[in-house]
Amino acid sequence: MKLVWSPDTALKAYIDTVKSCEKFKETGVAELLSAMAAGWNTKLIVESWSYGGPVAASIGLAVAARNTGGRHVCIVPDERSRAQYTKALAEAGVAAEPEVVSGEAEAAVARLTGLDFLVVDCRRREFARVLRVAKVSPRGGVLACKNAWPRNSCCGGFRWNVVLQRGVRVVRSVFLPVGKGLDIAYIGSGSIRSSNTSATLAPPPPPTISSKAPSRWIKHVDQQSGEEHLFRE
């Protein structure tokens, strides 16, 4: 069994997130994450958040969980972060409050099993350790790193096969120039073998309301690493 894409659910979550995030001046990260999490019909969505951070992406994940009937868990470092996070989502009108867990993100994620969708922030020092301990669902899962521009522009770039546990099979990965960069990997069902290569095919793109405007794929080759990335315009 594996994750199956549902365009109708993705579209509904996308539209619901657009409406819920109208007051936020952000660049589509929330809508994209919401559409992906809902479209894959994910049942366990996990994110990390800390005091002072933006909440638009969290709202999008809450919307996705509502559309799939899934569980949305947010990991915060302390009680101050918990209070602000809960207040911000309540003010945004999020109907179903996510589960909020206080503590170190690495330890909290290590205790969870069956992850379908995990979002980490590349600005946090522990983000790679969190990815390493993530236990995805037997049917596969999606790992997303937001604010990924700095990690992809220095030190030879970001490598999924470096940060993930040995034996985790990356079916495909893509870097998207959305917000401050999204690096996304689709982990195959029953990841029992490691993969030395990752296809550059993107996950299904976020749904659009109109299909009149033509689109095209743009290929970018990283001059340092030689990796190819596909962007849809």
C-alpha positions as CSV (number, residue, x, y, z in Angstrom):
1,M,0.0,0.0,0.0
2,K,1.2,3.5,-0.8
3,L,0.2,7.1,-0.7
4,V,-2.3,7.9,-3.5
5,W,-2.8,11.4,-4.9
6,S,-6.3,12.9,-4.8
7,P,-6.5,16.1,-6.9
8,D,-10.0,16.9,-5.6
9,T,-8.9,16.9,-1.9
10,A,-5.8,18.9,-2.8
11,L,-7.8,21.6,-4.6
12,K,-10.3,21.9,-1.7
13,A,-7.5,22.3,0.9
14,Y,-5.7,24.8,-1.4
15,I,-8.8,27.0,-1.7
16,D,-9.6,26.7,2.0
17,T,-6.0,27.8,2.9
18,V,-6.1,30.7,0.5
19,K,-9.3,32.0,2.3
20,S,-7.8,31.3,5.8
21,C,-4.5,33.0,5.0
22,E,-5.8,36.1,3.2
23,K,-4.4,38.5,5.9
24,F,-0.9,37.0,5.8
25,K,1.5,38.6,3.3
26,E,3.4,35.4,2.4
27,T,4.3,33.7,-0.9
28,G,2.3,30.6,-1.3
29,V,4.1,28.2,1.1
30,A,1.0,27.6,3.2
31,E,-1.2,26.8,0.2
32,L,1.4,24.5,-1.4
33,L,2.0,22.5,1.8
34,S,-1.7,22.3,2.5
35,A,-2.5,21.0,-1.0
36,M,0.3,18.4,-0.9
37,A,-0.6,17.1,2.6
38,A,-4.3,16.9,1.7
39,G,-3.7,15.6,-1.8
40,W,-1.7,12.6,-0.5
41,N,-4.5,11.9,2.0
42,T,-2.0,12.1,4.9
43,K,-3.2,10.9,8.3
44,L,-0.3,12.1,10.5
45,I,1.0,15.6,9.8
46,V,3.9,16.8,12.0
47,E,5.6,20.2,12.1
48,S,8.0,22.1,14.4
49,W,7.5,25.7,15.4
50,S,9.1,28.2,17.8
51,Y,8.1,31.5,19.4
52,G,7.9,34.4,17.0
53,G,7.7,32.3,13.9
54,P,5.0,32.8,11.1
55,V,1.9,30.7,11.4
56,A,0.6,30.7,7.9
57,A,2.1,27.3,7.1
58,S,0.7,25.9,10.3
59,I,-2.8,27.1,9.3
60,G,-2.4,25.3,5.9
61,L,-1.4,22.1,7.6
62,A,-4.4,22.3,10.0
63,V,-6.7,22.8,7.0
64,A,-5.1,19.7,5.3
65,A,-5.7,17.6,8.4
66,R,-9.3,18.8,8.5
67,N,-9.8,17.7,4.9
68,T,-8.3,14.3,5.4
69,G,-9.5,13.6,8.9
70,G,-5.9,13.2,9.9
71,R,-3.9,14.1,13.0
72,H,-1.9,17.3,13.1
73,V,0.9,17.5,15.6
74,C,3.0,20.6,16.3
75,I,6.2,20.4,18.3
76,V,7.3,23.5,20.2
77,P,10.4,24.0,22.4
78,D,8.7,25.6,25.5
79,E,5.4,26.7,27.1
80,R,5.8,30.3,25.8
81,S,5.9,29.0,22.3
82,R,2.9,26.7,23.0
83,A,0.8,29.7,24.3
84,Q,1.6,31.9,21.3
85,Y,1.1,29.2,18.8
86,T,-2.3,28.2,20.2
87,K,-3.4,31.8,20.4
88,A,-2.3,32.6,16.8
89,L,-4.2,29.7,15.4
90,A,-7.3,30.5,17.4
91,E,-7.2,34.1,16.1
92,A,-6.9,32.7,12.6
93,G,-10.1,30.8,13.1
94,V,-8.7,27.3,12.9
95,A,-11.6,25.1,14.0
96,A,-9.7,22.0,15.1
97,E,-6.8,22.8,17.4
98,P,-3.7,20.8,16.6
99,E,-2.0,18.6,19.2
100,V,0.9,20.7,20.6
101,V,3.9,18.9,22.2
102,S,6.5,20.8,24.2
103,G,10.1,19.6,24.1
104,E,13.1,19.0,21.8
105,A,11.9,18.4,18.2
106,E,14.3,15.5,17.7
107,A,13.2,13.6,20.7
108,A,9.5,14.2,20.0
109,V,9.7,13.1,16.4
110,A,11.7,10.0,17.4
111,R,8.7,8.9,19.6
112,L,6.2,9.2,16.7
113,T,5.7,6.4,14.2
114,G,3.8,6.3,10.9
115,L,4.6,9.9,9.7
116,D,2.9,10.7,6.5
117,F,4.0,14.4,6.2
118,L,6.8,16.2,8.1
119,V,7.7,19.9,7.8
120,V,10.9,21.2,9.3
121,D,12.5,24.6,9.2
122,C,16.1,24.8,7.8
123,R,16.8,27.8,9.9
124,R,16.7,25.6,13.0
125,R,20.0,24.0,13.8
126,E,18.5,20.6,14.6
127,F,16.5,20.2,11.4
128,A,18.8,17.5,9.9
129,R,18.7,15.5,13.2
130,V,14.9,15.7,13.1
131,L,14.8,14.3,9.6
132,R,17.2,11.5,10.5
133,V,15.0,10.1,13.3
134,A,11.7,10.5,11.4
135,K,9.8,7.1,11.0
136,V,7.6,7.4,8.0
137,S,4.4,5.3,7.4
138,P,4.8,1.9,5.7
139,R,2.9,3.4,2.8
140,G,5.5,6.1,2.4
141,G,5.6,9.8,3.3
142,V,6.6,13.3,2.3
143,L,9.4,15.3,4.0
144,A,9.5,19.1,3.5
145,C,12.1,21.6,4.4
146,K,11.1,25.2,4.4
147,N,13.4,28.2,4.3
148,A,15.8,26.0,2.3
149,W,17.6,28.7,0.2
150,P,20.7,29.1,2.5
151,R,21.2,25.3,2.8
152,N,21.1,24.9,-1.0
153,S,23.4,27.8,-1.8
154,C,26.4,27.0,0.5
155,C,28.5,24.0,1.5
156,G,27.8,22.2,-1.8
157,G,24.1,22.2,-1.3
158,F,21.6,20.1,0.7
159,R,21.7,16.3,0.3
160,W,18.8,14.1,1.3
161,N,20.9,10.9,1.2
162,V,23.3,12.5,3.7
163,V,20.7,13.6,6.3
164,L,18.4,10.6,6.2
165,Q,18.9,7.2,7.8
166,R,20.6,4.5,5.8
167,G,18.0,2.4,4.1
168,V,15.5,5.2,3.6
169,R,14.5,5.2,-0.1
170,V,14.0,8.6,-1.7
171,V,11.7,8.0,-4.7
172,R,12.0,11.6,-5.9
173,S,13.0,15.0,-4.6
174,V,12.6,18.6,-5.8
175,F,13.6,22.1,-4.8
176,L,10.9,24.7,-5.4
177,P,11.6,28.4,-5.4
178,V,8.5,29.2,-3.2
179,G,8.8,31.6,-0.3
180,K,12.4,31.2,0.9
181,G,12.8,27.8,-0.7
182,L,11.1,24.4,-0.2
183,D,13.1,21.2,-0.5
184,I,10.7,18.2,-0.7
185,A,11.4,14.5,-0.8
186,Y,8.9,11.7,-1.4
187,I,9.9,8.6,0.6
188,G,8.9,5.3,-0.9
189,S,6.6,2.8,0.8
190,G,8.5,0.1,2.8
191,S,11.8,2.0,2.7
192,I,14.1,-1.0,3.2
193,R,16.9,-0.1,0.8
194,S,18.9,3.1,0.3
195,S,18.9,5.0,-2.9
196,N,21.9,6.7,-4.3
197,T,20.0,8.8,-6.8
198,S,16.8,10.8,-6.6
199,A,14.7,11.5,-9.6
200,T,14.1,15.2,-10.3
201,L,10.4,14.8,-11.0
202,A,8.4,17.1,-8.7
203,P,5.4,15.9,-6.7
204,P,2.1,16.9,-8.2
205,P,2.0,20.7,-8.5
206,P,-0.4,22.7,-6.3
207,P,-3.8,22.8,-7.9
208,T,-5.0,25.9,-9.8
209,I,-8.5,27.2,-10.1
210,S,-8.1,28.0,-13.8
211,S,-6.3,26.0,-16.5
212,K,-6.3,28.6,-19.2
213,A,-2.8,29.9,-18.7
214,P,-0.2,27.6,-20.2
215,S,2.6,26.4,-18.1
216,R,6.1,25.1,-18.7
217,W,8.9,23.2,-16.9
218,I,12.3,24.9,-16.4
219,K,15.4,22.8,-15.7
220,H,18.1,24.3,-13.6
221,V,21.5,22.7,-13.1
222,D,23.4,23.4,-9.9
223,Q,26.9,24.3,-11.1
224,Q,28.5,23.1,-7.8
225,S,26.8,19.8,-7.3
226,G,25.7,18.9,-10.8
227,E,22.2,18.2,-9.6
228,E,19.2,19.0,-11.8
229,H,16.0,20.7,-10.5
230,L,12.7,21.1,-12.3
231,F,10.6,24.2,-11.7
232,R,7.1,24.7,-13.1
233,E,6.3,28.2,-14.3
